[in-house]
Amino acid sequence: MLACYRLGMKSKSLLLLPVLLISGARAQEEPGAALSFFEEENAVVTASRRRESAWRSPLAVEVITGQEIRESRASSLGDLLRFRAGLDVLDGRSTDGNRSIVSVRGLPREYVSDLQVLLDGRSVYNPLFGGVYWESLPVQIQDIERIEIVRGPNAALYGSNAGLGVIHIITRRPKAGGVSSELRAGGLGERSAHAAADASLGDWCGRLSASKYAADGYHTPDGSSGNDYLNGGKANLRLERRGALGPDIEAQAGFLDQRLGVPFNTRPSARHRNDFLSVRVSEQKEGGGWELLASRNHARKEEGPFSLQSPTLHMEQYDAEGAVFKEWWGGRLRPTLGFSWRGARLYSEEVFSGRPAQYQRILRTFLHQRLQLSDRLDLIGGASAEDSSTGGLDNNYQAALAFHVSDSHRLRLGYSRAATLPTLFSKAGDFRMSSTLRFVGNPDIVSQHMEEYEAGWDGHWLDRRLRGSATLFNMHLFERPLSATIQPFPTVISYNNSGTADIRGIELQARYAFRRGHWLELNSTAERVTDGARQVAVHQGTPRWKANASAGLLLGKGFSLQAQAGYKGAYTAYSASRGSTVSVGHTVRLDARLSRSVGRMEWYVGGRNLQGGRVEFADGLSVERALFGGASMFFGGSR
């Protein structure tokens, strides 16, 4: 018989994961129970494509749990990631409607092509400009169960474009039954409504959710309208069959339709529509297992009026992936062998003038090995070969080890080599932005490559209530694609592989759970970006130093308080789509939330950026203070 996924509040009171922002500081009274809960929540799948303990993984991996996500009351994925070590998150707007900038270990920009982002194992990387349209992903915050973050290259497992790391968004599995809803409103015209229903029928469980949202957005520094509005809706359906005879089956579908203003002097607007369908079939047996994943994604973007044109883009993308998992030597040797295929078609008469239909094909095979030599030593190694129509043949490698000095301390060492494919726009684009400016692609552009060396330490004390970690990394990027002017007037801009960069840094993290519901967390990241001549590359927009502090308190009578504060050093932000640059001074951000739970209802109030407005990016907007409040309810089953 199938047991649908049941998630109770008591079973989620876990936690003690490295660097959790708002969770698991609810330490258990008994040491054995605390360790049990820690191990359960500490299991991750992104580091090796199979479920394992993060403590045994030699990689720098972090988890944002479902409880953290619910308690954060975040309205965007950027807000969920903002106060994490090693991450750069900016409220930035591109000229085609990308509304968030998220990067790992430096180089934040409108389209971060070196970062792989997965949604339930399905890549949501955009082949046109690269990167991810975070606000336009067909996933709702309320449906996310956890987010796993792997900092550092992982292209041997996930292919090109995973050079800086991997962010894996994992949605909630259906429960046996229940209905939930949430209403929210706040400053800057923010208002939203969300509802979800879970049900089971025989061996199948399902979850249907939908949301509607709107916001007026930010203003310019002088207080005038910033043309930054956003309104739209999302819907998701997930069906599962687990535990019955035969393989497990998961089917998911999602839809998004949103309209948004694009800050620019001509006041353009955009409309994004996206729908997807994916099916996963898997089976776990003693000594191994297998899985197959197939998906289709269709997107349509309309912009206008934008300069001389109103571009329209259609994208249809198909993905297929399979993997075989084995376990030998009592589970100490765990190889994974797999393949993936992608076929994408993009069509735009404006973006690809003269050749409106463009195609991308990627075929990849990979092998990953995890070897536990002893209770003290874990090794991993991986390699992949990838052939694409845009980058040719690329190879990716990874090797790492974790040495457990004691039961509470370990050392990590790693080496990775990763490739980043050129985007279709840099390869084949031909866009006339105005009568005097034209962007053209370079068919001879090749993949960017990256090498990284990493060393780290992790430790815990006081029955894991006190935890700390430190990671040193050194990355070298070569054959980076940079824009170059071909002729001054009319100006024609193309791309070549003349760029290099070195990124060196250290990430420090510490968390202390004083007692149930009372915790404090600190993290700091220092990094330096230089070009090939060892000069500071200020145009990359990477602050030299970032620091964050987070805290949680249980106040009694159902009240709880969470707060985060972040400091970011000065940097220079560059907008590639606008060709504009702005110097940003030292900035501080403060977010806070007060909530109260009464039975099956919870209400909350809070604020983002409470210290006031500031400029974060070269988009002409000021990031303003926003207060908000809302209430959520759930009925039937467990929350």
C-alpha positions in Angstrom: 0.0 0.0 0.0 1.1 3.5 -0.8 1.8 5.8 2.2 1.2 9.4 1.0 3.7 11.9 2.2 2.8 13.0 5.7 4.5 16.0 7.2 3.8 16.8 10.8 4.9 19.8 12.7 6.4 17.6 15.4 8.4 15.6 12.9 9.8 18.8 11.4 11.1 20.2 14.6 14.6 19.0 13.7 17.4 20.4 12.9 20.9 21.6 13.3 22.0 21.9 9.7 25.0 23.9 8.7 24.0 27.5 8.3 20.3 27.4 8.6 18.7 30.8 8.6 15.4 30.3 10.4 15.0 26.7 11.2 16.2 24.1 13.3 17.3 25.8 16.3 14.6 23.9 18.2 17.1 21.7 19.9 15.9 18.5 21.5 16.1 17.8 25.2 17.8 14.4 24.8 21.2 14.2 23.0 20.3 11.0 21.1 17.1 12.6 19.8 18.9 15.7 18.7 21.4 13.6 16.8 18.6 11.5 15.2 16.7 14.6 14.0 20.0 16.2 12.8 20.8 13.2 10.6 17.3 13.0 9.1 17.3 16.7 8.1 20.9 16.6 7.1 20.3 14.2 4.2 20.8 15.9 0.8 20.5 14.7 -2.8 22.2 17.5 -4.9 25.8 16.8 -3.9 25.9 13.3 -5.5 22.4 12.9 -7.2 21.4 10.4 -4.5 20.3 10.8 -0.9 23.2 11.0 1.6 24.3 12.8 4.7 25.7 16.2 4.1 28.3 15.4 6.9 29.7 12.7 4.7 29.8 14.8 1.5 33.2 16.5 0.8 31.5 19.4 -0.9 30.3 22.8 0.6 26.6 22.1 0.7 23.8 24.0 2.6 20.1 23.4 3.0 17.2 25.8 3.4 14.5 23.7 5.0 10.7 23.9 4.6 10.3 25.3 8.1 12.8 28.0 7.3 11.0 28.9 4.2 7.6 29.1 5.9 9.0 31.2 8.8 10.9 33.6 6.5 7.6 34.8 4.9 9.7 35.6 1.8 7.8 36.8 -1.3 10.6 35.9 -3.7 13.4 33.3 -4.2 15.9 36.1 -4.0 14.8 37.0 -0.4 15.2 33.3 0.6 18.8 33.3 -0.6 19.9 36.8 0.4 21.6 36.2 3.7 23.5 33.0 2.8 27.3 32.7 3.0 28.9 32.9 -0.4 25.9 34.2 -2.3 25.4 37.6 -4.0 21.7 38.6 -4.3 20.7 42.0 -5.8 17.3 43.5 -6.6 18.2 44.3 -10.1 16.1 44.7 -13.3 17.3 43.9 -16.9 15.7 45.4 -20.0 13.9 42.2 -20.8 12.3 41.7 -17.4 14.7 39.6 -15.4 14.0 40.9 -11.8 16.6 39.2 -9.6 20.3 38.7 -9.7 21.6 35.7 -7.8 25.2 34.4 -8.0 27.5 32.2 -6.0 31.1 33.3 -5.2 31.1 36.5 -7.1 30.4 37.9 -10.5 26.8 39.0 -10.0 25.2 40.3 -13.2 21.9 40.2 -15.0 22.5 36.8 -16.5 24.7 34.5 -14.4 25.5 31.8 -16.9 27.9 30.0 -14.6 25.2 28.9 -12.1 23.0 25.8 -12.6 19.5 26.0 -11.1 17.3 22.9 -10.9 13.6 22.6 -10.1 12.9 19.1 -8.9 15.9 17.9 -10.9 14.9 19.7 -14.1 17.3 22.5 -15.3 15.6 25.9 -15.7 18.7 27.5 -17.2 17.8 29.8 -20.1 19.9 29.2 -23.3 19.2 32.7 -24.8 21.1 35.0 -22.5 22.1 32.4 -19.9 21.1 32.5 -16.3 17.7 32.1 -14.7 14.6 34.4 -14.7 14.0 33.9 -11.0 10.7 35.8 -10.7 9.4 34.0 -13.8 9.9 30.5 -12.6 6.6 28.5 -12.6 7.0 27.6 -8.9 5.3 29.2 -5.8 7.1 29.9 -2.6 4.4 28.0 -0.6 5.1 24.8 -2.7 8.9 24.7 -1.9 9.9 22.1 0.6 13.6 22.8 0.7 16.5 24.4 -1.3 19.9 22.7 -1.5 22.9 24.9 -2.4 26.2 23.4 -3.5 28.9 26.1 -3.6 31.6 25.5 -6.1 31.8 23.7 -9.5 29.6 20.6 -9.9 29.6 20.3 -13.7 30.8 16.7 -13.6 27.3 15.8 -12.3 25.1 18.6 -13.8 26.9 19.5 -17.0 28.1 22.8 -18.3 26.9 26.0 -16.6 27.4 24.6 -13.1 30.8 26.3 -12.7 30.0 28.5 -9.8 27.6 26.0 -8.1 24.2 24.4 -8.1 20.9 25.6 -6.5 18.3 22.9 -6.4 14.7 23.9 -5.6 12.7 20.9 -4.3 8.9 21.2 -4.1 6.6 19.7 -1.5 5.3 16.2 -2.1 1.5 15.6 -1.8 0.1 14.8 1.6 -2.8 12.4 2.4 -5.2 15.3 2.5 -5.7 18.9 3.5 -6.4 22.4 2.4 -4.3 25.5 3.0 -4.6 29.2 2.1 -2.7 32.4 2.6 -3.5 36.1 2.1 -0.8 38.8 2.2 -0.6 42.6 1.7 2.0 45.3 2.2 3.7 48.4 1.1 4.7 49.2 -2.5 1.3 47.9 -3.5 2.1 44.3 -2.6 -0.9 41.9 -2.4 -1.2 38.1 -3.0 -3.4 35.1 -2.4 -2.4 31.5 -2.4 -4.4 28.2 -2.0 -3.5 24.6 -2.2 -5.3 21.2 -1.8 -3.8 17.8 -1.2 -5.7 14.5 -1.7 -5.2 10.8 -2.2 -7.0 8.2 -4.2 -5.8 4.6 -4.0 -2.1 4.4 -4.7 -2.0 8.0 -6.0 -1.5 11.3 -4.1 -1.9 14.8 -5.6 -1.4 18.4 -4.8 -3.0 21.3 -6.7 -1.9 24.9 -5.9 -2.5 28.3 -7.4 -1.6 31.9 -6.5 -2.3 35.5 -7.7 0.0 38.4 -6.9 0.7 42.0 -7.7 3.0 44.8 -6.7 3.6 48.4 -7.7 7.4 48.0 -7.3 10.2 50.5 -6.6 10.6 54.1 -7.5 13.6 56.1 -8.8 15.9 57.8 -6.3 14.1 61.1 -6.8 10.7 59.5 -5.9 9.1 59.3 -9.4 7.6 56.2 -10.8 10.1 53.4 -11.6 7.8 51.5 -14.0 8.5 48.4 -11.9 5.1 46.9 -11.5 4.5 43.1 -11.5 1.2 41.2 -11.6 0.4 37.6 -12.6 -0.6 34.2 -11.5 0.9 30.7 -11.1 -0.6 27.2 -10.9 1.0 23.8 -10.2 -0.1 20.2 -10.2 1.9 17.3 -8.8 0.8 13.6 -8.8 2.7 10.7 -7.2 2.6 7.0 -6.9 5.0 5.6 -4.3 5.4 2.4 -2.4 3.1 0.3 -4.6 4.3 -2.6 -6.7 6.4 -1.4 -9.6 8.4 1.8 -10.0 7.6 5.1 -8.4 6.0 7.7 -10.7 6.0 11.5 -10.3 4.2 13.8 -12.8 4.3 17.6 -12.5 2.9 20.5 -14.5 3.0 24.2 -14.0 1.9 27.4 -15.6 2.8 31.1 -15.2 1.4 34.3 -16.8 2.8 37.6 -15.6 3.0 41.2 -16.8 5.7 43.5 -15.6 7.1 47.0 -16.1 10.7 47.3 -17.2 12.5 50.3 -15.8 13.9 52.2 -18.8 13.6 55.7 -20.2 11.1 54.6 -22.9 9.0 52.9 -20.1 8.6 49.5 -21.8 6.6 46.6 -20.5 6.9 42.8 -20.8 4.8 39.7 -20.6 6.1 36.3 -19.6 4.3 33.0 -20.1 5.7 29.7 -19.2 4.3 26.2 -19.0 6.0 22.8 -18.3 5.3 19.1 -18.0 7.7 16.6 -16.5 7.5 12.9 -15.6 10.0 10.9 -13.5 10.0 7.1 -13.2 12.4 5.6 -10.6 13.0 2.4 -8.6 15.1 1.8 -5.6 16.3 -1.7 -4.9 18.7 -3.3 -2.5 22.1 -2.5 -3.9 21.1 0.2 -6.3 18.3 1.7 -8.4 17.6 3.8 -11.5 15.6 6.8 -12.7 14.4 8.4 -15.9 13.2 12.0 -16.2 11.6 13.6 -19.2 10.3 17.2 -19.5 9.0 19.7 -21.9 9.1 23.5 -21.3 7.5 26.2 -23.4 8.1 29.9 -22.8 6.9 33.0 -24.6 8.2 36.5 -23.9 6.8 39.7 -25.3 8.4 43.1 -24.8 7.4 46.5 -25.9 7.8 49.2 -26.8 11.5 48.7 -26.5 13.6 51.2 -28.4 12.9 50.7 -32.1 11.3 47.2 -31.7 8.9 45.2 -29.7 10.7 41.8 -29.5 8.8 38.5 -29.2 10.6 35.3 -28.3 9.3 31.7 -28.4 11.2 28.9 -26.7 10.4 25.2 -26.7 12.8 22.9 -24.9 12.8 19.1 -24.4 15.0 17.3 -21.9 15.6 13.6 -21.2 17.8 12.2 -18.5 18.6 8.8 -17.0 20.8 7.4 -14.3 21.7 4.1 -12.8 22.8 3.9 -9.1 24.8 1.0 -7.7 26.1 0.1 -4.2 29.0 -2.3 -3.6 31.2 -3.3 -0.8 28.5 -2.9 1.9 27.5 0.5 0.5 31.1 1.9 0.7 31.4 2.1 -3.1 28.5 4.0 -4.7 28.9 4.7 -8.5 26.4 6.6 -10.6 26.3 6.4 -14.4 24.0 8.5 -16.4 23.2 10.5 -19.6 21.2 13.6 -20.6 19.9 15.1 -23.8 18.5 18.5 -24.5 16.9 19.9 -27.6 15.8 23.6 -27.7 14.3 25.8 -30.4 14.2 29.6 -30.1 12.4 31.8 -32.5 12.5 35.6 -32.7 12.5 37.8 -35.8 13.9 40.7 -33.7 16.6 39.0 -31.6 17.8 36.8 -34.5 17.3 39.2 -37.4 17.6 37.4 -40.7 17.8 33.9 -39.0 14.9 33.9 -36.6 15.0 30.1 -35.8 17.9 29.0 -33.7 18.6 25.6 -32.1 20.6 24.1 -29.3 21.4 20.5 -28.9 23.3 19.0 -25.9 24.3 15.4 -25.4 26.1 14.4 -22.2 27.2 11.3 -20.4 28.7 11.2 -16.8 30.2 8.9 -14.2 30.4 9.7 -10.5 32.0 7.6 -7.8 31.8 7.9 -4.1 34.1 5.7 -2.0 34.2 5.4 1.7 37.6 4.1 2.4 37.1 4.1 6.2 34.9 5.6 8.9 37.3 8.6 8.6 37.9 9.1 4.9 35.4 9.7 2.1 36.5 10.3 -1.6 34.4 11.3 -4.6 35.4 11.6 -8.2 33.4 12.4 -11.3 33.8 13.1 -15.0 31.5 14.0 -17.8 31.8 14.4 -21.6 29.4 16.9 -23.3 28.9 17.6 -26.9 26.7 20.6 -27.9 25.8 22.6 -31.0 26.9 25.8 -29.3 30.1 24.8 -27.4 31.4 21.7 -29.2 33.0 19.0 -27.0 33.6 19.9 -23.4 34.9 17.7 -20.5 34.2 18.4 -16.8 36.1 16.8 -13.9 35.7 16.7 -10.1 37.6 15.2 -7.2 37.2 15.8 -3.5 37.9 14.1 -0.1 36.6 14.5 3.4 38.8 13.4 6.3 37.0 13.1 9.6 39.6 14.0 12.2 37.1 13.1 14.9 33.4 12.5 15.3 32.9 16.3 15.5 35.6 17.7 13.1 36.4 17.1 9.5 38.6 18.6 6.7 37.6 18.9 3.0 39.8 19.2 -0.1 38.6 19.5 -3.7 39.4 20.2 -7.3 37.0 20.9 -10.1 37.2 21.8 -13.8 34.0 23.1 -15.5 32.8 24.6 -18.7 30.2 27.2 -19.4 28.5 27.1 -22.8 28.2 30.3 -24.9 24.7 31.6 -25.0 22.7 31.6 -28.2 22.6 35.4 -28.2 26.4 35.7 -28.0 26.7 33.0 -30.7 24.0 33.9 -33.2 22.2 37.1 -32.0 21.5 40.0 -34.3 19.5 42.7 -32.5 19.2 46.3 -33.6 18.7 48.2 -30.4 18.6 51.6 -32.1 19.5 53.3 -35.4 23.1 53.7 -34.0 23.6 50.5 -31.9 23.5 46.8 -33.0 24.4 43.6 -31.2 25.7 40.7 -33.3 26.8 37.2 -32.3 30.1 35.6 -33.0 29.8 32.1 -34.4 33.4 31.4 -33.5 33.0 32.0 -29.7 33.8 29.0 -27.6 33.0 27.7 -24.1 34.3 29.4 -21.0 36.4 27.2 -18.7 37.0 27.3 -15.0 39.3 25.6 -12.5 38.8 25.7 -8.8 40.7 24.5 -5.7 39.0 24.4 -2.4 39.8 23.5 1.2 37.4 23.5 4.2 36.8 22.6 7.8 33.5 21.8 9.6 33.0 21.2 13.3 30.3 21.0 16.0 30.2 21.0 19.8 27.7 20.8 22.6 25.6 18.0 21.0 25.6 19.9 17.7 24.0 23.0 19.2 27.2 24.9 18.3 28.5 24.5 14.7 31.1 26.2 12.6 32.7 26.0 9.2 35.4 27.7 7.1 36.0 27.3 3.3 38.9 28.7 1.3 38.5 28.7 -2.5 40.6 29.8 -5.5 38.9 29.9 -9.0 40.5 30.8 -12.3 38.2 31.6 -15.3 39.7 31.7 -18.8 38.2 32.1 -22.3 35.6 34.3 -20.8 33.2 35.9 -23.3 33.5 39.7 -23.3 31.7 42.3 -25.5 33.8 44.2 -28.0 33.1 47.1 -30.3 33.6 46.3 -34.0 33.0 49.8 -35.4 32.4 53.1 -33.7 29.4 54.4 -35.8 27.0 53.0 -36.2 28.2 51.1 -33.2 28.3 47.3 -33.6 29.0 45.2 -30.5 30.0 41.5 -30.7 31.6 39.0 -28.3 35.0 37.2 -28.0 36.8 34.9 -25.6 39.4 37.5 -24.5 38.5 37.6 -20.8 40.1 36.0 -17.7 39.4 36.3 -14.0 40.7 35.0 -10.7 38.4 34.8 -7.7 39.9 34.1 -4.2 37.9 34.0 -1.1 37.0 32.6 2.3 33.6 31.8 3.8 33.1 31.6 7.5 29.9 30.4 9.3 28.8 29.8 12.9 25.5 28.9 14.5 24.5 28.5 18.2 21.2 27.2 19.4 20.9 28.4 22.9 17.8 26.4 23.6 14.5 25.5 21.9 13.6 28.3 19.5 16.5 30.6 20.5 19.4 30.8 18.1 22.0 33.0 16.6 23.8 32.6 13.3 26.7 34.6 11.8 28.4 34.2 8.4 31.0 36.2 6.5 32.4 36.1 3.0 35.5 37.9 1.8 36.5 37.6 -1.8 38.7 39.3 -4.3 38.2 39.3 -8.1 41.1 40.2 -10.4 41.6 40.1 -14.1 44.5 38.4 -15.9 46.8 41.4 -15.1 46.1 40.9 -11.4 44.2 44.2 -11.2 41.0 44.5 -9.2 38.2 44.1 -11.6 35.7 46.5 -10.0 33.3 46.2 -13.0 32.5 42.7 -11.9 30.4 44.0 -9.1 31.7 41.7 -6.3 32.0 43.3 -2.9 35.2 42.6 -1.1 33.4 41.7 2.1 29.9 40.6 3.1 28.6 39.7 6.6 25.2 38.5 7.8 23.7 37.9 11.2 20.4 36.1 11.9 18.5 35.3 15.1 15.3 33.7 16.3 13.4 33.9 19.5 10.3 32.2 21.0 8.5 34.9 22.9 5.7 32.7 24.5 2.0 32.4 23.9 2.6 31.4 20.3 4.7 34.4 19.4 8.0 34.1 17.6 10.5 36.7 16.2 13.1 36.3 13.5 15.5 39.0 12.2 18.3 39.2 9.7 20.9 41.9 9.2 23.4 42.1 6.3 26.4 44.3 5.5 27.9 44.5 2.0 31.0 46.4 1.1 31.2 48.9 -1.8 31.1 47.7 -5.4 30.5 48.9 -8.9 27.4 47.5 -10.6 27.3 47.1 -14.4 24.2 46.5 -16.5 25.1 44.7 -19.7 21.6 45.2 -21.2 21.7 48.9 -20.6 25.4 49.6 -20.9 25.3 51.6 -17.7 27.4 51.6 -14.6 26.7 52.8 -11.0 29.0 53.0 -8.0 27.3 51.5 -4.9 28.6 52.4 -1.5 28.6 50.3 1.7 25.1 49.1 2.4 23.2 47.6 5.3 19.9 45.6 5.1 17.6 44.7 8.0 14.6 42.3 7.7 12.4 41.2 10.6 9.2 39.2 11.1 6.8 38.7 14.1 4.4 35.8 13.9 1.9 34.0 16.1 0.4 30.6 15.7 -3.1 29.8 17.2 -4.4 26.4 16.4 -4.5 26.0 12.6 -4.0 29.6 11.9 -0.9 31.8 11.8 -0.7 35.5 11.3 2.5 37.6 10.8 3.8 41.1 10.2 7.2 42.1 9.1 9.4 44.4 7.0 12.1 44.2 4.4 15.0 46.6 4.1 13.8 48.4 7.2 16.8 50.8 7.2 15.5 52.6 4.1 16.1 53.0 0.4 19.4 52.5 -1.5 20.6 51.7 -5.0 21.8 48.1 -5.6 22.0 47.9 -9.4 22.4 50.1 -12.5 18.7 50.0 -13.3 17.7 53.4 -12.1 15.7 52.1 -9.1 16.0 52.6 -5.4 15.4 49.5 -3.2 12.8 50.8 -0.7 11.5 49.9 2.7 8.5 47.6 2.6 6.2 46.5 5.4 3.8 43.6 5.0 1.4 41.4 6.9 -0.7 38.3 6.3 -2.4 35.2 7.6 -2.4 31.5 6.7 -4.7 28.7 7.5 -4.8 25.0 7.0 -7.5 22.3 7.5 -7.4 18.6 7.5 -4.5 16.3 7.8 -1.2 17.7 9.0 0.4 20.9 7.9 
